[in-house]
């Protein structure tokens, strides 16, 4: 079969390249570069096509960066194989990229690809003992400006691993929230609708904010915290500013939206005439259904006083789960203590004593006691008597003293009320 010719890519060739792409996919071969990357390089970088009449029967696309060139796409229609088209396209593409001063031209191929004669004919060598690593950047550059306007950010990827202990809470959130959102196609296959909104409730200082950030980190989604106190200063009022903020959030591709102390704007509505805050609560109740219709979103609301929330706020259909975040158990307290004890003295400190004596402490209480012990040990080291022993760091006694002098954030009464709230209001 003859009669094909080479020419530069034209925008009218996109449909032909798409057909070549689909032909490759139909053969159960997964191209290294995504279709969007190939099409973008066709228009911005270098591309040649082989045509027979008006039909595109082959395409080669390349990208040059400094002295390195990459073959982004090379394909020949099945019925035009063994005609030398691939070799000719590579030669033509290399000639067009040469003015960039390339010293190396490389290509990445799926391991299952067998049609490599064109590369070998052009003098490419197969490199042994190489592995290809790829990572998708979750937040694109054009989103960063909007994210900055919202006061949002992209959090470090390791926050989930840094949540000390709290194994039960982590497993629950992983199963109910993270996995359905991270693997939506698989969730849909099993008839699971990815969650859209969740309430975290529990005593102060138990790590609700930490968990919200860790979820965003785990998903690699943008994190936007909404501060009602800041929005209240907006000229259009709190309700209007809240509505405007969520409209901007809808422009992000993925986002975890966090509202802390949500009882401030979603408290029980009562009284005649209605207060101004009731209008804010009504606005938030209208925002949530619209928010739930958008893919790639999760609203996390946190409260220390779940009993104060308006009953309509918590009803089914608005929040998928109402999750209790309580005081850390023994394993969690040990993990939290380990985070704050310096390595220089970790083998000397009796961790079991600290875990036992800090029963009833919140994570924030443990952090406070640990910092207090470290400060006390530092002062002893700096101001010790001339012949006093050298102090390398806090001792078990320093930590025990700090624990005894730390007032618990969560009283027995509050802890008991939390258990009652779990029975009445938790939805897991």
TORKOL-4160 file (C-alpha; in steps of 0.2 Angstrom, whole numbers, padded with zeros to 4 digits, m for minus):
428
<pt num="1" X="0000" Y="0000" Z="0000"/>
<pt num="2" X="0008" Y="0016" Z="m0006"/>
<pt num="3" X="0003" Y="0035" Z="m0008"/>
<pt num="4" X="0006" Y="0042" Z="0009"/>
<pt num="5" X="0015" Y="0058" Z="0012"/>
<pt num="6" X="0022" Y="0068" Z="0027"/>
<pt num="7" X="0017" Y="0085" Z="0032"/>
<pt num="8" X="0016" Y="0097" Z="0047"/>
<pt num="9" X="0002" Y="0095" Z="0059"/>
<pt num="10" X="m0014" Y="0106" Z="0055"/>
<pt num="11" X="m0028" Y="0109" Z="0068"/>
<pt num="12" X="m0039" Y="0100" Z="0056"/>
<pt num="13" X="m0029" Y="0084" Z="0060"/>
<pt num="14" X="m0036" Y="0083" Z="0078"/>
<pt num="15" X="m0050" Y="0070" Z="0074"/>
<pt num="16" X="m0037" Y="0059" Z="0065"/>
<pt num="17" X="m0025" Y="0059" Z="0080"/>
<pt num="18" X="m0040" Y="0055" Z="0091"/>
<pt num="19" X="m0044" Y="0040" Z="0080"/>
<pt num="20" X="m0026" Y="0034" Z="0081"/>
<pt num="21" X="m0027" Y="0036" Z="0100"/>
<pt num="22" X="m0043" Y="0026" Z="0101"/>
<pt num="23" X="m0035" Y="0012" Z="0090"/>
<pt num="24" X="m0021" Y="0011" Z="0102"/>
<pt num="25" X="m0033" Y="0010" Z="0117"/>
<pt num="26" X="m0043" Y="m0003" Z="0108"/>
<pt num="27" X="m0027" Y="m0014" Z="0108"/>
<pt num="28" X="m0026" Y="m0014" Z="0127"/>
<pt num="29" X="m0011" Y="m0003" Z="0127"/>
<pt num="30" X="m0011" Y="0011" Z="0139"/>
<pt num="31" X="m0001" Y="0026" Z="0131"/>
<pt num="32" X="0012" Y="0034" Z="0143"/>
<pt num="33" X="0006" Y="0052" Z="0140"/>
<pt num="34" X="m0013" Y="0057" Z="0142"/>
<pt num="35" X="m0023" Y="0062" Z="0127"/>
<pt num="36" X="m0025" Y="0080" Z="0134"/>
<pt num="37" X="m0005" Y="0081" Z="0134"/>
<pt num="38" X="m0004" Y="0074" Z="0117"/>
<pt num="39" X="m0017" Y="0086" Z="0109"/>
<pt num="40" X="m0009" Y="0101" Z="0119"/>
<pt num="41" X="0009" Y="0096" Z="0112"/>
<pt num="42" X="0001" Y="0095" Z="0094"/>
<pt num="43" X="m0003" Y="0113" Z="0095"/>
<pt num="44" X="0011" Y="0120" Z="0106"/>
<pt num="45" X="0026" Y="0110" Z="0102"/>
<pt num="46" X="0031" Y="0099" Z="0087"/>
<pt num="47" X="0020" Y="0087" Z="0077"/>
<pt num="48" X="0020" Y="0079" Z="0060"/>
<pt num="49" X="0007" Y="0068" Z="0052"/>
<pt num="50" X="0007" Y="0055" Z="0038"/>
<pt num="51" X="m0008" Y="0057" Z="0027"/>
<pt num="52" X="m0016" Y="0047" Z="0013"/>
<pt num="53" X="m0027" Y="0059" Z="0003"/>
<pt num="54" X="m0036" Y="0068" Z="0017"/>
<pt num="55" X="m0035" Y="0053" Z="0030"/>
<pt num="56" X="m0022" Y="0054" Z="0044"/>
<pt num="57" X="m0014" Y="0037" Z="0044"/>
<pt num="58" X="0001" Y="0041" Z="0056"/>
<pt num="59" X="0006" Y="0055" Z="0069"/>
<pt num="60" X="0022" Y="0059" Z="0078"/>
<pt num="61" X="0022" Y="0072" Z="0092"/>
<pt num="62" X="0038" Y="0078" Z="0101"/>
<pt num="63" X="0042" Y="0091" Z="0115"/>
<pt num="64" X="0059" Y="0099" Z="0117"/>
<pt num="65" X="0066" Y="0106" Z="0134"/>
<pt num="66" X="0083" Y="0113" Z="0134"/>
<pt num="67" X="0095" Y="0099" Z="0127"/>
<pt num="68" X="0082" Y="0085" Z="0130"/>
<pt num="69" X="0068" Y="0080" Z="0118"/>
<pt num="70" X="0054" Y="0068" Z="0121"/>
<pt num="71" X="0043" Y="0058" Z="0109"/>
<pt num="72" X="0026" Y="0061" Z="0116"/>
<pt num="73" X="0016" Y="0051" Z="0104"/>
<pt num="74" X="0020" Y="0040" Z="0089"/>
<pt num="75" X="0006" Y="0030" Z="0080"/>
<pt num="76" X="0003" Y="0022" Z="0064"/>
<pt num="77" X="m0014" Y="0015" Z="0059"/>
<pt num="78" X="m0015" Y="m0004" Z="0059"/>
<pt num="79" X="m0018" Y="m0006" Z="0041"/>
<pt num="80" X="m0003" Y="0005" Z="0037"/>
<pt num="81" X="0010" Y="m0004" Z="0047"/>
<pt num="82" X="0026" Y="m0010" Z="0040"/>
<pt num="83" X="0026" Y="0004" Z="0027"/>
<pt num="84" X="0041" Y="0013" Z="0035"/>
<pt num="85" X="0029" Y="0027" Z="0041"/>
<pt num="86" X="0035" Y="0027" Z="0059"/>
<pt num="87" X="0053" Y="0028" Z="0054"/>
<pt num="88" X="0050" Y="0042" Z="0042"/>
<pt num="89" X="0039" Y="0052" Z="0055"/>
<pt num="90" X="0053" Y="0051" Z="0068"/>
<pt num="91" X="0066" Y="0057" Z="0056"/>
<pt num="92" X="0055" Y="0072" Z="0051"/>
<pt num="93" X="0050" Y="0076" Z="0069"/>
<pt num="94" X="0069" Y="0076" Z="0074"/>
<pt num="95" X="0073" Y="0088" Z="0060"/>
<pt num="96" X="0060" Y="0100" Z="0066"/>
<pt num="97" X="0066" Y="0099" Z="0084"/>
<pt num="98" X="0085" Y="0100" Z="0080"/>
<pt num="99" X="0085" Y="0119" Z="0080"/>
<pt num="100" X="0083" Y="0118" Z="0099"/>
<pt num="101" X="0100" Y="0111" Z="0101"/>
<pt num="102" X="0095" Y="0094" Z="0108"/>
<pt num="103" X="0109" Y="0082" Z="0113"/>
<pt num="104" X="0097" Y="0068" Z="0117"/>
<pt num="105" X="0080" Y="0062" Z="0111"/>
<pt num="106" X="0070" Y="0050" Z="0122"/>
<pt num="107" X="0054" Y="0040" Z="0121"/>
<pt num="108" X="0044" Y="0031" Z="0135"/>
<pt num="109" X="0034" Y="0016" Z="0129"/>
<pt num="110" X="0022" Y="0004" Z="0139"/>
<pt num="111" X="0031" Y="m0012" Z="0144"/>
<pt num="112" X="0018" Y="m0021" Z="0133"/>
<pt num="113" X="0022" Y="m0012" Z="0117"/>
<pt num="114" X="0029" Y="m0023" Z="0104"/>
<pt num="115" X="0029" Y="m0011" Z="0089"/>
<pt num="116" X="0046" Y="m0003" Z="0092"/>
<pt num="117" X="0054" Y="m0005" Z="0075"/>
<pt num="118" X="0053" Y="0013" Z="0070"/>
<pt num="119" X="0063" Y="0018" Z="0085"/>
<pt num="120" X="0076" Y="0005" Z="0082"/>
<pt num="121" X="0077" Y="0010" Z="0064"/>
<pt num="122" X="0081" Y="0028" Z="0069"/>
<pt num="123" X="0095" Y="0023" Z="0081"/>
<pt num="124" X="0086" Y="0023" Z="0097"/>
<pt num="125" X="0093" Y="0011" Z="0111"/>
<pt num="126" X="0083" Y="0002" Z="0123"/>
<pt num="127" X="0090" Y="0007" Z="0141"/>
<pt num="128" X="0090" Y="m0007" Z="0153"/>
<pt num="129" X="0087" Y="m0006" Z="0172"/>
<pt num="130" X="0076" Y="0010" Z="0171"/>
<pt num="131" X="0060" Y="0013" Z="0180"/>
<pt num="132" X="0047" Y="0026" Z="0176"/>
<pt num="133" X="0039" Y="0036" Z="0190"/>
<pt num="134" X="0024" Y="0048" Z="0188"/>
<pt num="135" X="0015" Y="0059" Z="0199"/>
<pt num="136" X="m0001" Y="0070" Z="0195"/>
<pt num="137" X="0000" Y="0087" Z="0202"/>
<pt num="138" X="m0017" Y="0089" Z="0211"/>
<pt num="139" X="m0019" Y="0108" Z="0210"/>
<pt num="140" X="m0016" Y="0116" Z="0193"/>
<pt num="141" X="m0007" Y="0133" Z="0192"/>
<pt num="142" X="m0023" Y="0142" Z="0186"/>
<pt num="143" X="m0032" Y="0137" Z="0202"/>
<pt num="144" X="m0019" Y="0144" Z="0214"/>
<pt num="145" X="m0024" Y="0162" Z="0212"/>
<pt num="146" X="m0042" Y="0158" Z="0216"/>
<pt num="147" X="m0036" Y="0147" Z="0231"/>
<pt num="148" X="m0026" Y="0162" Z="0237"/>
<pt num="149" X="m0041" Y="0174" Z="0236"/>
<pt num="150" X="m0051" Y="0162" Z="0247"/>
<pt num="151" X="m0037" Y="0160" Z="0260"/>
<pt num="152" X="m0035" Y="0142" Z="0255"/>
<pt num="153" X="m0019" Y="0131" Z="0253"/>
<pt num="154" X="m0012" Y="0115" Z="0247"/>
<pt num="155" X="m0007" Y="0105" Z="0263"/>
<pt num="156" X="0008" Y="0094" Z="0265"/>
<pt num="157" X="0005" Y="0076" Z="0259"/>
<pt num="158" X="0010" Y="0068" Z="0275"/>
<pt num="159" X="m0003" Y="0075" Z="0288"/>
<pt num="160" X="m0013" Y="0059" Z="0288"/>
<pt num="161" X="0002" Y="0049" Z="0294"/>
<pt num="162" X="0006" Y="0062" Z="0307"/>
<pt num="163" X="m0010" Y="0060" Z="0316"/>
<pt num="164" X="m0004" Y="0051" Z="0331"/>
<pt num="165" X="m0014" Y="0036" Z="0337"/>
<pt num="166" X="m0033" Y="0039" Z="0335"/>
<pt num="167" X="m0033" Y="0023" Z="0326"/>
<pt num="168" X="m0052" Y="0020" Z="0327"/>
<pt num="169" X="m0056" Y="0038" Z="0321"/>
<pt num="170" X="m0044" Y="0036" Z="0307"/>
<pt num="171" X="m0050" Y="0020" Z="0301"/>
<pt num="172" X="m0068" Y="0026" Z="0301"/>
<pt num="173" X="m0064" Y="0042" Z="0291"/>
<pt num="174" X="m0053" Y="0032" Z="0279"/>
<pt num="175" X="m0067" Y="0020" Z="0275"/>
<pt num="176" X="m0082" Y="0032" Z="0275"/>
<pt num="177" X="m0074" Y="0047" Z="0268"/>
<pt num="178" X="m0057" Y="0045" Z="0260"/>
<pt num="179" X="m0059" Y="0029" Z="0250"/>
<pt num="180" X="m0075" Y="0033" Z="0241"/>
<pt num="181" X="m0069" Y="0051" Z="0237"/>
<pt num="182" X="m0052" Y="0045" Z="0231"/>
<pt num="183" X="m0059" Y="0031" Z="0221"/>
<pt num="184" X="m0076" Y="0037" Z="0214"/>
<pt num="185" X="m0077" Y="0025" Z="0199"/>
<pt num="186" X="m0075" Y="0010" Z="0211"/>
<pt num="187" X="m0087" Y="0017" Z="0223"/>
<pt num="188" X="m0100" Y="0020" Z="0209"/>
<pt num="189" X="m0097" Y="0002" Z="0204"/>
<pt num="190" X="m0103" Y="m0004" Z="0221"/>
<pt num="191" X="m0117" Y="0008" Z="0222"/>
<pt num="192" X="m0109" Y="0019" Z="0235"/>
<pt num="193" X="m0111" Y="0038" Z="0233"/>
<pt num="194" X="m0096" Y="0048" Z="0238"/>
<pt num="195" X="m0100" Y="0058" Z="0254"/>
<pt num="196" X="m0102" Y="0077" Z="0252"/>
<pt num="197" X="m0103" Y="0083" Z="0269"/>
<pt num="198" X="m0099" Y="0078" Z="0287"/>
<pt num="199" X="m0100" Y="0084" Z="0304"/>
<pt num="200" X="m0086" Y="0081" Z="0317"/>
<pt num="201" X="m0091" Y="0084" Z="0335"/>
<pt num="202" X="m0083" Y="0081" Z="0352"/>
<pt num="203" X="m0075" Y="0090" Z="0366"/>
<pt num="204" X="m0063" Y="0105" Z="0363"/>
<pt num="205" X="m0045" Y="0101" Z="0359"/>
<pt num="206" X="m0048" Y="0083" Z="0353"/>
<pt num="207" X="m0041" Y="0086" Z="0335"/>
<pt num="208" X="m0056" Y="0090" Z="0324"/>
<pt num="209" X="m0047" Y="0103" Z="0314"/>
<pt num="210" X="m0032" Y="0091" Z="0313"/>
<pt num="211" X="m0043" Y="0078" Z="0305"/>
<pt num="212" X="m0051" Y="0090" Z="0293"/>
<pt num="213" X="m0033" Y="0095" Z="0287"/>
<pt num="214" X="m0028" Y="0077" Z="0287"/>
<pt num="215" X="m0042" Y="0072" Z="0276"/>
<pt num="216" X="m0038" Y="0086" Z="0263"/>
<pt num="217" X="m0020" Y="0080" Z="0264"/>
<pt num="218" X="m0024" Y="0062" Z="0261"/>
<pt num="219" X="m0035" Y="0066" Z="0246"/>
<pt num="220" X="m0022" Y="0079" Z="0240"/>
<pt num="221" X="m0037" Y="0092" Z="0238"/>
<pt num="222" X="m0036" Y="0110" Z="0241"/>
<pt num="223" X="m0041" Y="0115" Z="0259"/>
<pt num="224" X="m0052" Y="0131" Z="0262"/>
<pt num="225" X="m0056" Y="0136" Z="0279"/>
<pt num="226" X="m0071" Y="0147" Z="0281"/>
<pt num="227" X="m0071" Y="0160" Z="0295"/>
<pt num="228" X="m0088" Y="0167" Z="0299"/>
<pt num="229" X="m0080" Y="0180" Z="0310"/>
<pt num="230" X="m0070" Y="0187" Z="0295"/>
<pt num="231" X="m0085" Y="0186" Z="0283"/>
<pt num="232" X="m0095" Y="0196" Z="0296"/>
<pt num="233" X="m0085" Y="0212" Z="0291"/>
<pt num="234" X="m0090" Y="0211" Z="0273"/>
<pt num="235" X="m0101" Y="0225" Z="0267"/>
<pt num="236" X="m0114" Y="0213" Z="0260"/>
<pt num="237" X="m0116" Y="0205" Z="0277"/>
<pt num="238" X="m0112" Y="0188" Z="0284"/>
<pt num="239" X="m0125" Y="0179" Z="0274"/>
<pt num="240" X="m0120" Y="0187" Z="0257"/>
<pt num="241" X="m0102" Y="0185" Z="0260"/>
<pt num="242" X="m0105" Y="0166" Z="0264"/>
<pt num="243" X="m0115" Y="0164" Z="0248"/>
<pt num="244" X="m0101" Y="0173" Z="0238"/>
<pt num="245" X="m0087" Y="0162" Z="0246"/>
<pt num="246" X="m0096" Y="0146" Z="0241"/>
<pt num="247" X="m0098" Y="0153" Z="0223"/>
<pt num="248" X="m0080" Y="0155" Z="0222"/>
<pt num="249" X="m0076" Y="0138" Z="0230"/>
<pt num="250" X="m0087" Y="0130" Z="0216"/>
<pt num="251" X="m0074" Y="0136" Z="0203"/>
<pt num="252" X="m0060" Y="0124" Z="0211"/>
<pt num="253" X="m0058" Y="0107" Z="0204"/>
<pt num="254" X="m0057" Y="0098" Z="0221"/>
<pt num="255" X="m0059" Y="0106" Z="0238"/>
<pt num="256" X="m0061" Y="0101" Z="0257"/>
<pt num="257" X="m0071" Y="0116" Z="0264"/>
<pt num="258" X="m0069" Y="0117" Z="0283"/>
<pt num="259" X="m0080" Y="0127" Z="0295"/>
<pt num="260" X="m0075" Y="0126" Z="0313"/>
<pt num="261" X="m0086" Y="0130" Z="0328"/>
<pt num="262" X="m0101" Y="0129" Z="0315"/>
<pt num="263" X="m0113" Y="0132" Z="0330"/>
<pt num="264" X="m0109" Y="0150" Z="0328"/>
<pt num="265" X="m0119" Y="0151" Z="0312"/>
<pt num="266" X="m0130" Y="0136" Z="0313"/>
<pt num="267" X="m0137" Y="0137" Z="0331"/>
<pt num="268" X="m0155" Y="0133" Z="0335"/>
<pt num="269" X="m0167" Y="0146" Z="0328"/>
<pt num="270" X="m0180" Y="0153" Z="0340"/>
<pt num="271" X="m0187" Y="0169" Z="0345"/>
<pt num="272" X="m0199" Y="0182" Z="0338"/>
<pt num="273" X="m0195" Y="0192" Z="0328"/>
<pt num="274" X="m0181" Y="0182" Z="0319"/>
<pt num="275" X="m0163" Y="0187" Z="0323"/>
<pt num="276" X="m0151" Y="0192" Z="0310"/>
<pt num="277" X="m0141" Y="0176" Z="0314"/>
<pt num="278" X="m0156" Y="0166" Z="0309"/>
<pt num="279" X="m0154" Y="0173" Z="0291"/>
<pt num="280" X="m0137" Y="0167" Z="0291"/>
<pt num="281" X="m0142" Y="0149" Z="0297"/>
<pt num="282" X="m0156" Y="0149" Z="0283"/>
<pt num="283" X="m0142" Y="0154" Z="0270"/>
<pt num="284" X="m0131" Y="0140" Z="0275"/>
<pt num="285" X="m0145" Y="0128" Z="0274"/>
<pt num="286" X="m0148" Y="0133" Z="0257"/>
<pt num="287" X="m0130" Y="0133" Z="0252"/>
<pt num="288" X="m0127" Y="0115" Z="0257"/>
<pt num="289" X="m0139" Y="0106" Z="0245"/>
<pt num="290" X="m0131" Y="0116" Z="0230"/>
<pt num="291" X="m0114" Y="0112" Z="0237"/>
<pt num="292" X="m0119" Y="0093" Z="0237"/>
<pt num="293" X="m0122" Y="0094" Z="0218"/>
<pt num="294" X="m0104" Y="0098" Z="0214"/>
<pt num="295" X="m0092" Y="0084" Z="0211"/>
<pt num="296" X="m0075" Y="0084" Z="0220"/>
<pt num="297" X="m0081" Y="0093" Z="0236"/>
<pt num="298" X="m0082" Y="0089" Z="0254"/>
<pt num="299" X="m0089" Y="0100" Z="0267"/>
<pt num="300" X="m0082" Y="0097" Z="0285"/>
<pt num="301" X="m0091" Y="0106" Z="0299"/>
<pt num="302" X="m0084" Y="0104" Z="0317"/>
<pt num="303" X="m0092" Y="0109" Z="0333"/>
<pt num="304" X="m0089" Y="0107" Z="0352"/>
<pt num="305" X="m0107" Y="0109" Z="0356"/>
<pt num="306" X="m0117" Y="0098" Z="0344"/>
<pt num="307" X="m0133" Y="0101" Z="0355"/>
<pt num="308" X="m0133" Y="0119" Z="0351"/>
<pt num="309" X="m0135" Y="0115" Z="0332"/>
<pt num="310" X="m0151" Y="0118" Z="0323"/>
<pt num="311" X="m0161" Y="0102" Z="0321"/>
<pt num="312" X="m0163" Y="0105" Z="0303"/>
<pt num="313" X="m0145" Y="0107" Z="0300"/>
<pt num="314" X="m0141" Y="0089" Z="0305"/>
<pt num="315" X="m0155" Y="0080" Z="0296"/>
<pt num="316" X="m0152" Y="0066" Z="0283"/>
<pt num="317" X="m0149" Y="0073" Z="0266"/>
<pt num="318" X="m0138" Y="0087" Z="0272"/>
<pt num="319" X="m0124" Y="0078" Z="0281"/>
<pt num="320" X="m0119" Y="0060" Z="0276"/>
<pt num="321" X="m0110" Y="0056" Z="0293"/>
<pt num="322" X="m0110" Y="0064" Z="0310"/>
<pt num="323" X="m0094" Y="0058" Z="0317"/>
<pt num="324" X="m0088" Y="0059" Z="0336"/>
<pt num="325" X="m0070" Y="0063" Z="0339"/>
<pt num="326" X="m0066" Y="0059" Z="0357"/>
<pt num="327" X="m0052" Y="0059" Z="0369"/>
<pt num="328" X="m0037" Y="0049" Z="0364"/>
<pt num="329" X="m0036" Y="0031" Z="0371"/>
<pt num="330" X="m0020" Y="0023" Z="0378"/>
<pt num="331" X="m0013" Y="0019" Z="0360"/>
<pt num="332" X="m0017" Y="0037" Z="0354"/>
<pt num="333" X="m0009" Y="0045" Z="0370"/>
<pt num="334" X="0007" Y="0035" Z="0368"/>
<pt num="335" X="0008" Y="0040" Z="0349"/>
<pt num="336" X="0005" Y="0058" Z="0354"/>
<pt num="337" X="0018" Y="0058" Z="0368"/>
<pt num="338" X="0031" Y="0050" Z="0356"/>
<pt num="339" X="0029" Y="0064" Z="0345"/>
<pt num="340" X="0035" Y="0077" Z="0358"/>
<pt num="341" X="0048" Y="0068" Z="0367"/>
<pt num="342" X="0066" Y="0072" Z="0360"/>
<pt num="343" X="0075" Y="0058" Z="0353"/>
<pt num="344" X="0090" Y="0062" Z="0365"/>
<pt num="345" X="0080" Y="0056" Z="0380"/>
<pt num="346" X="0067" Y="0044" Z="0372"/>
<pt num="347" X="0076" Y="0029" Z="0378"/>
<pt num="348" X="0076" Y="0036" Z="0396"/>
<pt num="349" X="0058" Y="0042" Z="0398"/>
<pt num="350" X="0046" Y="0030" Z="0405"/>
<pt num="351" X="0032" Y="0032" Z="0392"/>
<pt num="352" X="0020" Y="0020" Z="0401"/>
<pt num="353" X="0020" Y="0032" Z="0416"/>
<pt num="354" X="0016" Y="0047" Z="0406"/>
<pt num="355" X="0002" Y="0038" Z="0396"/>
<pt num="356" X="m0006" Y="0032" Z="0412"/>
<pt num="357" X="m0005" Y="0049" Z="0421"/>
<pt num="358" X="m0012" Y="0058" Z="0406"/>
<pt num="359" X="m0028" Y="0048" Z="0406"/>
<pt num="360" X="m0042" Y="0060" Z="0401"/>
<pt num="361" X="m0030" Y="0072" Z="0392"/>
<pt num="362" X="m0035" Y="0079" Z="0375"/>
<pt num="363" X="m0021" Y="0080" Z="0362"/>
<pt num="364" X="m0020" Y="0098" Z="0365"/>
<pt num="365" X="m0017" Y="0094" Z="0384"/>
<pt num="366" X="m0003" Y="0082" Z="0380"/>
<pt num="367" X="0005" Y="0095" Z="0369"/>
<pt num="368" X="0004" Y="0108" Z="0382"/>
<pt num="369" X="0011" Y="0097" Z="0396"/>
<pt num="370" X="0025" Y="0091" Z="0384"/>
<pt num="371" X="0031" Y="0109" Z="0380"/>
<pt num="372" X="0030" Y="0114" Z="0398"/>
<pt num="373" X="0041" Y="0099" Z="0403"/>
<pt num="374" X="0053" Y="0104" Z="0389"/>
<pt num="375" X="0054" Y="0122" Z="0395"/>
<pt num="376" X="0056" Y="0117" Z="0413"/>
<pt num="377" X="0071" Y="0105" Z="0408"/>
<pt num="378" X="0079" Y="0119" Z="0397"/>
<pt num="379" X="0078" Y="0131" Z="0412"/>
<pt num="380" X="0086" Y="0119" Z="0423"/>
<pt num="381" X="0100" Y="0116" Z="0411"/>
<pt num="382" X="0103" Y="0134" Z="0408"/>
<pt num="383" X="0103" Y="0139" Z="0426"/>
<pt num="384" X="0110" Y="0124" Z="0435"/>
<pt num="385" X="0123" Y="0126" Z="0449"/>
<pt num="386" X="0141" Y="0124" Z="0443"/>
<pt num="387" X="0143" Y="0107" Z="0450"/>
<pt num="388" X="0126" Y="0101" Z="0446"/>
<pt num="389" X="0122" Y="0086" Z="0434"/>
<pt num="390" X="0122" Y="0089" Z="0415"/>
<pt num="391" X="0104" Y="0089" Z="0409"/>
<pt num="392" X="0102" Y="0082" Z="0391"/>
<pt num="393" X="0083" Y="0084" Z="0390"/>
<pt num="394" X="0066" Y="0082" Z="0400"/>
<pt num="395" X="0065" Y="0067" Z="0412"/>
<pt num="396" X="0051" Y="0056" Z="0417"/>
<pt num="397" X="0050" Y="0067" Z="0433"/>
<pt num="398" X="0049" Y="0083" Z="0422"/>
<pt num="399" X="0034" Y="0076" Z="0412"/>
<pt num="400" X="0025" Y="0069" Z="0427"/>
<pt num="401" X="0026" Y="0087" Z="0435"/>
<pt num="402" X="0020" Y="0095" Z="0420"/>
<pt num="403" X="0005" Y="0083" Z="0419"/>
<pt num="404" X="0001" Y="0086" Z="0437"/>
<pt num="405" X="0001" Y="0105" Z="0434"/>
<pt num="406" X="m0010" Y="0104" Z="0418"/>
<pt num="407" X="m0028" Y="0107" Z="0419"/>
<pt num="408" X="m0038" Y="0095" Z="0409"/>
<pt num="409" X="m0048" Y="0104" Z="0395"/>
<pt num="410" X="m0062" Y="0091" Z="0396"/>
<pt num="411" X="m0070" Y="0089" Z="0413"/>
<pt num="412" X="m0079" Y="0073" Z="0418"/>
<pt num="413" X="m0096" Y="0081" Z="0415"/>
<pt num="414" X="m0091" Y="0086" Z="0398"/>
<pt num="415" X="m0085" Y="0069" Z="0394"/>
<pt num="416" X="m0101" Y="0061" Z="0400"/>
<pt num="417" X="m0111" Y="0072" Z="0390"/>
<pt num="418" X="m0101" Y="0068" Z="0374"/>
<pt num="419" X="m0105" Y="0049" Z="0377"/>
<pt num="420" X="m0123" Y="0054" Z="0378"/>
<pt num="421" X="m0122" Y="0064" Z="0362"/>
<pt num="422" X="m0114" Y="0049" Z="0353"/>
<pt num="423" X="m0129" Y="0038" Z="0357"/>
<pt num="424" X="m0141" Y="0052" Z="0352"/>
<pt num="425" X="m0133" Y="0060" Z="0337"/>
<pt num="426" X="m0119" Y="0051" Z="0329"/>
<pt num="427" X="m0122" Y="0044" Z="0312"/>
<pt num="428" X="m0108" Y="0032" Z="0306"/>
